[in-house]
Amino acid sequence: MLEDSFTSTSHLSVAMTTEDDGDVPTTAEAGVPLSSSRGTAINFQCAVVIVGVVGAAANSLIIYAMIASKQHKKKLLIFNQNVSDLCSCLLLIITYALKLCNIRLIGTLGYWLCMVLLSENLLWCSVDASVINLMSISVERYLKVVRPAWGKKLLRNWVIYSTVAFAWIGSVIYNMILSYSTSGIIDGVCYPTIIWKSQAVAVIYTIWYFVSFIVLVVFINVFCYGRILVVIRRQAKVMARHSGPGSSTTQTQSHHIQSNLIQTMILVSAFYIISWTPTKLYYVLFTTVGPNFTHIESAYNATTIVAFLYICANPFIYATKFNPVKRILVGLIPCKRSQPAGENVEMRVIRNVPTR
């Protein structure tokens, strides 16, 4: 989101000194020394496109596996998580491919191209919807495991569908308002989400954004999954105490499936916090410190790539940890499909060998 402002700050700082009859728009980025080169920006944008391509392919496989295993109906919020990650990857490809073209924005078409795509408006609609959905999954798991009585009352189908709709609609409305009020075109260049009425407004928004999309996510996940793990361990001890040679395996199997899903979502949540915190902190420092902040382009590029790797690497967590998805994906591997038949033949041969 900050890349265009970093590469063209010298133009923006001049443009922002012009006073109008109304408020004077300012930007937190004004005064930052221009240190980036076009070559470095191209390399960074190419890397982001590659991340998007890999992520789109991987997320498509996970979505196929969830549909094939019928998990998209049973685990709608998790399915929506993968759909939002796929949309984010596709929008990464489109947005940064357009940035590579270095289009000079003119007229109505240029304005809408800036507001919708080059400002990363649609991209962040999808990314923020994914974050809202991730917090919703944590609350859903908490209600099902820790507060099962509440879960039966609250987790109706219409509530789940409403949660999915809220994640998308809320994210779209929020990002549209933000983008159209703080983005603009100056000398044919799109400046996304950096034109503010005052420095104070920029600082307040930045702190609010960090609290909402990092601090709140950390709090919800630590609280929900912390309580969930305590309950699961307690249940495991009770089951181990009462299990016997003739005991039914249905409850044990259900407990294993639930534990597997929770482990998967804990990894996804932890990876989000680890990958997104550095770039959010960088943005907070950049905005609050202002002209005194020394922009290090390599640091910005590295933290941004790590953040985008979240939506690219998530499918690999599902593929290795979420058993229903894992079984479908293993079945797509030719050697794995033929292996059971070979094993059966071998066993039949062994059984036919006369014993002494």
C-alpha positions as CSV (number, residue, x, y, z in Angstrom):
1,M,0.0,0.0,0.0
2,L,2.9,2.3,0.7
3,E,5.1,1.5,-2.3
4,D,3.8,4.2,-4.7
5,S,4.2,6.8,-1.9
6,F,7.8,5.7,-1.3
7,T,8.8,5.8,-4.9
8,S,7.3,9.3,-5.7
9,T,7.5,11.2,-2.4
10,S,9.3,14.2,-3.8
11,H,6.4,14.9,-6.2
12,L,3.8,14.5,-3.5
13,S,5.6,16.7,-1.0
14,V,5.5,19.6,-3.5
15,A,1.9,19.0,-4.4
16,M,0.8,18.9,-0.8
17,T,2.1,22.5,-0.2
18,T,-0.6,24.1,-2.4
19,E,-3.4,25.6,-0.3
20,D,-7.0,25.6,-1.3
21,D,-10.0,27.4,0.1
22,G,-10.8,24.5,2.3
23,D,-8.6,22.2,4.4
24,V,-5.0,21.5,3.3
25,P,-4.5,17.8,2.7
26,T,-1.4,16.4,4.2
27,T,0.3,13.1,4.2
28,A,2.3,11.2,6.7
29,E,4.8,10.3,4.0
30,A,5.7,13.9,3.2
31,G,9.3,14.7,3.9
32,V,10.6,11.2,3.6
33,P,13.7,11.2,1.5
34,L,13.4,9.6,-1.9
35,S,15.6,6.5,-1.8
36,S,13.9,4.0,-4.1
37,S,14.8,3.4,-7.7
38,R,12.6,2.2,-10.5
39,G,14.7,-0.9,-10.9
40,T,14.2,-1.9,-7.2
41,A,10.5,-1.2,-7.5
42,I,10.2,-3.4,-10.5
43,N,12.0,-6.3,-8.8
44,F,9.8,-5.9,-5.8
45,Q,6.6,-5.9,-7.9
46,C,7.7,-8.9,-9.9
47,A,8.3,-10.8,-6.6
48,V,4.8,-9.9,-5.4
49,V,3.3,-11.2,-8.7
50,I,5.2,-14.5,-8.3
51,V,3.9,-14.8,-4.7
52,G,0.4,-14.2,-6.1
53,V,0.7,-16.8,-8.8
54,V,2.0,-19.5,-6.4
55,G,-0.7,-18.5,-3.8
56,A,-3.5,-18.6,-6.4
57,A,-2.5,-22.1,-7.6
58,A,-2.2,-23.4,-4.1
59,N,-5.4,-21.9,-2.8
60,S,-7.3,-23.3,-5.9
61,L,-6.1,-26.8,-5.0
62,I,-7.3,-26.4,-1.4
63,I,-10.7,-25.1,-2.5
64,Y,-11.0,-28.1,-4.8
65,A,-10.1,-30.5,-2.0
66,M,-12.6,-28.9,0.4
67,I,-15.4,-29.2,-2.2
68,A,-14.4,-32.8,-3.1
69,S,-14.4,-33.8,0.6
70,K,-17.7,-32.0,1.3
71,Q,-16.0,-29.8,3.9
72,H,-17.1,-26.6,2.2
73,K,-20.6,-27.1,3.6
74,K,-19.5,-28.4,7.0
75,K,-16.8,-25.8,7.6
76,L,-18.2,-22.8,5.7
77,L,-16.0,-20.2,7.6
78,I,-12.8,-22.1,6.8
79,F,-13.9,-22.5,3.2
80,N,-14.6,-18.7,3.1
81,Q,-11.1,-18.2,4.5
82,N,-9.6,-20.0,1.5
83,V,-11.8,-18.2,-1.0
84,S,-10.8,-14.8,0.4
85,D,-7.1,-15.9,0.2
86,L,-7.6,-17.0,-3.4
87,C,-9.2,-13.6,-4.2
88,S,-6.3,-11.8,-2.5
89,C,-3.8,-13.7,-4.6
90,L,-5.6,-13.0,-7.9
91,L,-5.9,-9.3,-7.0
92,L,-2.2,-9.3,-6.1
93,I,-1.4,-10.5,-9.6
94,I,-3.7,-8.0,-11.3
95,T,-2.7,-5.0,-9.1
96,Y,1.0,-5.4,-9.3
97,A,1.0,-6.4,-12.9
98,L,-0.7,-3.1,-13.6
99,K,1.9,-1.3,-11.5
100,L,4.6,-2.9,-13.6
101,C,3.1,-1.3,-16.6
102,N,3.7,2.1,-15.1
103,I,0.6,3.6,-16.7
104,R,0.2,7.4,-16.7
105,L,-3.3,8.0,-15.4
106,I,-5.4,10.4,-17.4
107,G,-9.1,11.2,-17.4
108,T,-12.0,9.2,-16.0
109,L,-10.5,5.9,-16.8
110,G,-7.3,6.8,-15.1
111,Y,-9.2,8.0,-12.0
112,W,-11.2,4.8,-11.6
113,L,-8.1,2.7,-12.3
114,C,-6.4,4.4,-9.5
115,M,-9.3,4.2,-7.0
116,V,-10.2,0.6,-7.7
117,L,-7.0,-1.2,-8.5
118,L,-3.8,0.8,-8.3
119,S,-4.7,2.1,-4.9
120,E,-5.0,-1.6,-3.9
121,N,-8.6,-0.9,-2.9
122,L,-10.0,-4.3,-4.0
123,L,-6.9,-6.1,-2.8
124,W,-7.4,-4.8,0.7
125,C,-11.1,-5.5,0.6
126,S,-10.2,-9.2,0.2
127,V,-7.3,-9.1,2.7
128,D,-9.3,-7.4,5.5
129,A,-12.3,-9.8,4.8
130,S,-9.9,-12.6,5.4
131,V,-8.8,-11.1,8.8
132,I,-12.4,-10.6,9.9
133,N,-13.2,-14.1,8.9
134,L,-10.1,-15.5,10.8
135,M,-11.4,-13.8,14.0
136,S,-14.8,-15.3,13.3
137,I,-13.4,-18.8,13.1
138,S,-11.7,-18.4,16.4
139,V,-14.9,-17.3,18.1
140,E,-16.8,-20.1,16.4
141,R,-14.3,-22.8,17.6
142,Y,-14.5,-21.3,21.1
143,L,-18.2,-21.5,21.3
144,K,-18.3,-25.1,20.0
145,V,-15.6,-26.4,22.3
146,V,-15.7,-24.2,25.4
147,R,-19.3,-23.1,25.5
148,P,-21.2,-25.9,23.6
149,A,-24.6,-24.8,25.1
150,W,-24.1,-21.3,23.7
151,G,-22.8,-22.8,20.4
152,K,-25.9,-24.8,19.8
153,K,-28.1,-21.7,20.4
154,L,-25.9,-19.1,18.5
155,L,-24.2,-21.0,15.7
156,R,-27.2,-21.4,13.4
157,N,-26.8,-21.6,9.7
158,W,-28.2,-18.1,9.2
159,V,-25.6,-16.8,11.7
160,I,-22.7,-18.4,9.9
161,Y,-23.9,-17.1,6.5
162,S,-24.4,-13.7,8.0
163,T,-20.9,-13.8,9.4
164,V,-19.5,-14.6,5.9
165,A,-21.5,-11.7,4.4
166,F,-20.4,-9.3,7.1
167,A,-16.8,-10.1,6.6
168,W,-17.0,-9.2,2.9
169,I,-19.6,-6.3,3.0
170,G,-17.9,-4.7,6.1
171,S,-14.5,-4.9,4.5
172,V,-15.7,-3.5,1.1
173,I,-17.5,-0.5,2.7
174,Y,-14.6,0.3,5.0
175,N,-11.9,0.1,2.2
176,M,-14.1,2.0,-0.3
177,I,-14.6,4.9,2.1
178,L,-10.9,4.9,3.1
179,S,-9.6,4.8,-0.5
180,Y,-11.9,7.4,-2.0
181,S,-11.3,9.8,0.9
182,T,-7.5,9.5,1.1
183,S,-6.3,8.6,-2.4
184,G,-5.7,10.8,-5.4
185,I,-3.9,11.3,-8.7
186,I,-1.1,13.9,-9.0
187,D,0.8,14.4,-12.3
188,G,-0.6,11.1,-13.7
189,V,0.5,9.1,-10.6
190,C,-1.8,7.3,-8.2
191,Y,-1.2,8.1,-4.5
192,P,-3.1,5.5,-2.5
193,T,-4.4,6.1,1.1
194,I,-1.8,8.8,2.0
195,I,-3.6,12.1,1.5
196,W,-5.0,13.2,4.9
197,K,-6.7,16.3,6.1
198,S,-4.1,16.6,8.9
199,Q,-1.2,14.7,10.5
200,A,-3.3,14.0,13.6
201,V,-6.0,12.2,11.6
202,A,-3.4,10.1,9.9
203,V,-1.9,9.1,13.3
204,I,-5.2,8.3,14.9
205,Y,-6.3,6.2,11.9
206,T,-2.9,4.3,11.9
207,I,-3.1,3.5,15.6
208,W,-6.8,2.4,15.2
209,Y,-5.8,0.2,12.3
210,F,-3.0,-1.5,14.2
211,V,-5.1,-2.1,17.2
212,S,-8.0,-3.5,15.1
213,F,-6.0,-5.8,12.8
214,I,-3.1,-6.8,15.0
215,V,-3.8,-6.3,18.7
216,L,-7.4,-7.4,18.5
217,V,-6.5,-10.5,16.4
218,V,-3.8,-11.4,18.9
219,F,-6.2,-11.0,21.9
220,I,-9.0,-13.0,20.3
221,N,-6.8,-15.9,19.2
222,V,-4.8,-16.2,22.4
223,F,-8.0,-16.1,24.5
224,C,-10.1,-18.4,22.4
225,Y,-7.5,-21.0,21.5
226,G,-5.9,-20.8,25.0
227,R,-9.3,-21.8,26.5
228,I,-9.9,-24.4,23.8
229,L,-6.6,-26.1,24.5
230,V,-7.3,-26.3,28.2
231,V,-10.7,-27.9,27.5
232,I,-9.3,-30.4,25.0
233,R,-6.6,-31.5,27.4
234,R,-9.1,-32.0,30.1
235,Q,-11.3,-34.0,27.7
236,A,-8.4,-36.1,26.6
237,K,-7.6,-37.0,30.3
238,V,-11.2,-38.0,31.0
239,M,-11.4,-40.1,27.8
240,A,-8.1,-41.8,28.7
241,R,-9.3,-42.6,32.2
242,H,-12.6,-44.1,31.0
243,S,-11.4,-45.9,27.8
244,G,-11.4,-49.7,27.9
245,P,-10.9,-52.6,25.5
246,G,-14.5,-52.6,24.4
247,S,-15.1,-48.9,24.4
248,S,-16.5,-47.2,21.3
249,T,-14.1,-45.3,19.1
250,T,-16.7,-42.9,17.8
251,Q,-16.1,-40.3,20.5
252,T,-12.3,-40.7,20.2
253,Q,-12.5,-40.2,16.4
254,S,-14.7,-37.1,16.8
255,H,-12.2,-35.7,19.4
256,H,-9.3,-36.4,17.0
257,I,-11.0,-34.6,14.1
258,Q,-11.8,-31.6,16.3
259,S,-8.3,-31.4,17.6
260,N,-6.9,-31.7,14.1
261,L,-9.0,-28.7,12.9
262,I,-8.1,-26.6,15.9
263,Q,-4.4,-27.3,15.4
264,T,-4.7,-26.2,11.8
265,M,-6.4,-22.9,12.7
266,I,-4.0,-22.2,15.5
267,L,-1.1,-22.5,12.9
268,V,-3.0,-20.2,10.4
269,S,-3.7,-17.6,13.1
270,A,-0.2,-17.7,14.5
271,F,1.3,-17.3,10.9
272,Y,-1.0,-14.3,10.3
273,I,0.3,-12.6,13.5
274,I,3.9,-13.4,12.7
275,S,3.8,-12.4,9.0
276,W,1.7,-9.2,9.3
277,T,3.0,-7.6,12.5
278,P,6.3,-6.3,11.0
279,T,4.7,-4.4,8.1
280,K,2.0,-3.0,10.3
281,L,4.6,-1.8,12.8
282,Y,6.6,-0.3,10.0
283,Y,3.5,1.6,8.9
284,V,2.8,2.9,12.4
285,L,6.4,4.2,12.7
286,F,6.3,5.7,9.3
287,T,3.1,7.6,10.1
288,T,3.6,8.6,13.7
289,V,7.3,9.6,13.4
290,G,6.7,11.5,10.2
291,P,9.6,13.4,8.6
292,N,12.0,12.2,11.2
293,F,11.5,8.6,10.2
294,T,14.3,7.2,7.9
295,H,12.7,5.0,5.3
296,I,14.7,1.9,4.5
297,E,13.4,0.5,1.2
298,S,14.8,-3.0,1.7
299,A,13.1,-3.2,5.1
300,Y,9.8,-2.2,3.7
301,N,10.0,-4.6,0.7
302,A,11.0,-7.5,3.0
303,T,8.2,-6.9,5.5
304,T,5.7,-6.6,2.7
305,I,6.8,-9.8,1.0
306,V,6.6,-11.6,4.3
307,A,3.1,-10.3,4.8
308,F,1.9,-11.4,1.4
309,L,3.5,-14.8,1.9
310,Y,0.7,-15.4,4.5
311,I,-2.0,-15.8,1.8
312,C,0.5,-17.8,-0.3
313,A,1.6,-20.2,2.5
314,N,-1.8,-20.8,4.1
315,P,-2.7,-23.6,1.7
316,F,0.3,-25.6,2.6
317,I,-0.8,-25.5,6.3
318,Y,-4.2,-26.9,5.2
319,A,-2.6,-29.5,2.9
320,T,-0.4,-30.9,5.7
321,K,-2.5,-30.4,8.8
322,F,-6.2,-30.6,7.8
323,N,-6.8,-34.3,7.3
324,P,-9.9,-34.2,5.0
325,V,-8.1,-31.9,2.6
326,K,-4.9,-33.8,2.9
327,R,-6.6,-37.1,1.9
328,I,-8.0,-35.6,-1.3
329,L,-4.7,-34.0,-2.3
330,V,-2.8,-37.2,-1.6
331,G,-5.3,-39.0,-3.9
332,L,-4.3,-36.6,-6.7
333,I,-0.7,-37.9,-6.7
334,P,-0.4,-40.7,-9.3
335,C,2.1,-42.8,-7.3
336,K,-0.1,-42.5,-4.2
337,R,-3.2,-43.7,-6.1
338,S,-1.4,-46.8,-7.4
339,Q,0.3,-47.7,-4.2
340,P,-2.7,-49.3,-2.3
341,A,-3.4,-51.6,-5.3
342,G,0.2,-52.7,-5.3
343,E,0.2,-53.3,-1.6
344,N,-3.0,-55.4,-1.9
345,V,-1.4,-57.6,-4.6
346,E,1.7,-58.1,-2.5
347,M,-0.4,-59.1,0.5
348,R,-2.4,-61.6,-1.6
349,V,0.8,-63.1,-2.9
350,I,2.2,-63.4,0.6
351,R,-1.0,-65.0,1.9
352,N,-0.9,-67.6,-0.9
353,V,2.6,-68.8,0.0
354,P,2.3,-72.2,1.7
355,T,3.3,-72.1,5.4
356,R,5.5,-74.8,6.9
